[in-house]
Amino acid sequence: MLENGKVDRKFEQVLSDYRTALHGRPVMEDGGSLVAVSAENQKRLALYFNRLIHWPQSPSLAGPAANPDLDRAEIETAYFKNAPGIVHVDDFLSPAALQEIRQFCLESTIWYRHHHKMGYVGAFMEDGFVSPLLLQIADELWNSFPRIFGAATLRKLWGFKYDSRLSGILVHADFAAVNVNFWVTPDAANRDPQSGGLVVWDKEAPLD
């Protein structure tokens, strides 16, 4: 963000402090856990660790955020055909929306949820993972797929980033009537096409 002018040059010192704190830290292996930071380095990072240094506005688009060429009826039919309600769609977002979401994820300093062992960080609405564009997408989903969403309303928004050397989040069930997941990593970033992506477990989460 220093290189593209997203933050002030004074944050060069921030970068230097982080590099000092990370110097000599072992590289995490799969299943690795958090590592301790010395009291001296904690003091050095305290002013800007888990702080909202940069938060892109990510405005809504004048045009549609979802790909206007989608066959919405076909998507709904596939969702109900594949119990308990699963459908995957390539190129779901418009190119402009996809690019904007990726920039928002790359540039925002909102990734405060880092207490995970499998090499991933997260951010929720209350952390700042929300924007006019994300809300536009939610609104378009609700209006475009009435059979899927019905009277359901948006309750949660979150994002996760993964270290490619580690396994990421384990199999789990999310608490929602309908979950919508966007995988926004470009294909060119995957050096091993036989791996990566999102694995969906075809089991319905129990009500409890």
N, C-alpha and C positions, 0 to 999 in steps of 0.2 A: 504494500500500500504506500510505502515511502516512494517507490519508483514511479508510481502513476499519480502521485500527488493527492492521494485520498486522505492522508494525514500530514500534519505539520512536520517539518524537518527536525523539530525538537525530539521527536520520537525515535531518532537514531540512537539516543541514549537508552531508550527502552529496549531496543533490539540488542544493544550491547549488553545490557543487564541480563536479558534472558539467555544470551549465549554464554555469559559467565556462569549463570546458575545451572545451565545444562552441561557445561564442560565436564567431561569425564563420567557422565552418567552412562550406565550400561544400556545398550539397545535392548528394548523389550522383545522377548520372544513370545510365541503363541501361548496364551494363558498367563502372561506376565501381569504383575500387579503394579500399583502406584509406587513411586520411589520417594524417599524422603528428601527434603530440601533443607539445607542448613539454616539456622536462625538468622545468620548474616544475609543470606540470599532472600529469605522470606521478607526481611526488612527492606531489602533493595527493591523487591517486586511489589510490595504492598500497595503502593499508590496507584498501580494500574492493572494488577492481577484481577481477573473477573470484573473488569470495568467496561462500561459502554464507551469505548474510545471512538468507534466508527460504526454508524448504523445507516446504511443506504435507505433512501426514501422508498425506492421500488414502487413507483406509482402504478395505478391501474392503466390499462391500455385503452386507446381510443377504439380499437377493433377488438375482436374476440381473443380471449386468452387460450381457449381450446381450439384445436384444429377444426375449421369449419367443414372440412371434407369428411369428417367422421360419420359413419352410419350409426346413428344413435339407437335406432330400433334394433339393429343387429347386435349391438353391444349389450343392450338390456336382455335380449333373448339369450345370449351366451351366458350372461351372469346367472340367470335362473336355471339354465340347462345344466350348469356345472355346480352341483351341490358341494358345500352349503351356500354357495353364492360367490363364485370366483370368475373373473375375466381379466385378461391382460390385453393391453392395447399399445401398439407401437405408435410413435409420433402423435401422442394424445394432445400435447400442447402445441400451440403455434410456435414457430421458430423464435419470434420476439419474446414470448413469455418464457420459453425454456432458457434462453440466453440471460434474461433478466433474473430468473430464479437462481441460476448458477452463479451469477455475479453477486447476488445478495448473500448466498451461502459462503462464497469465497471471501467476501470483504467484511462481513459483519463480525464484530467482536462480541458475540453473544453466546459463545459456546462455553457456558459455565458448568454444564453437567458433565464432569470429567471423572467422577468416582466409579469408573467401570474398569473391570479387569481385562476385557477382551479388545482393548485398543480402539475405543470409540468415544466420541464426545457428543453431547446432545444439547439442544436448546428448545424451550417451550414458549408458548405465547407470552407467559409472564416474564420470560427472559428477554423477549424482543423478537422471537420468531413469529412475526406477524407483519403484514404490509398490505397496502391497498391492492396490490396485484394478487397476493395469496387469497384475500377475501373475495376478489373478483372471480378467481378460479372456483372457489367454494360456491359462490352464487351461481355461476354457470353450470356447475355440476348439478346442483339442486334443481335448476330449471330444465336442464337437458335430459335428465334421467329420473322422471317422477316416479316410475314404477320401482326403482331401486331405493330411492331416498324417502319417498313418501312424506310423512310429516316430521322426519328427523331433522334436527338442527345441528349446526356446527358447534361442537363442544371443545375440541382440542386441535391444536396445530403443533407439530413438532418436527424437528429435523435432526439427522444424525450424520456424523462424518466418521469414516473408518480409516484406520491405518492398513494399507494394503498388505503389510507383512503379517498381520494378525487375522484372527478369525471373525472379529466383529461380534455382534449380538447373537446369543444362542436362540434356539427355538423357543417361542413364547406365544402367548395369546394376548391381544390387545382388547381393552374394555370399550367396545363400541358396537353399535348396531351395524354400521358399515364403515370399513376402513378403506381409505384411498392412499396408495403409496406411489410416489414418483421416484424413479431411479434416474438421476440427472447426470451421472458420470458419462462423458462421451466415450464412444466405442474405441476411439484412438488411444485412450488412456489405459486400456486393458491390454497388457502385454502377454497375457495368457488367455486366449479366447475360450479355453475349455473350463475356465473358472470365473468367479466374480458374478455380480448380479444379486438378485433377490430370490430366495427360495421360499415358496409359499407352501405351508402345510395345509392339506385339505381336510382339516378337522374344525368343527364348530366349537368355539369357546363355550364352556358351560356358563349358565347365568350367574353363578357365584364366583 
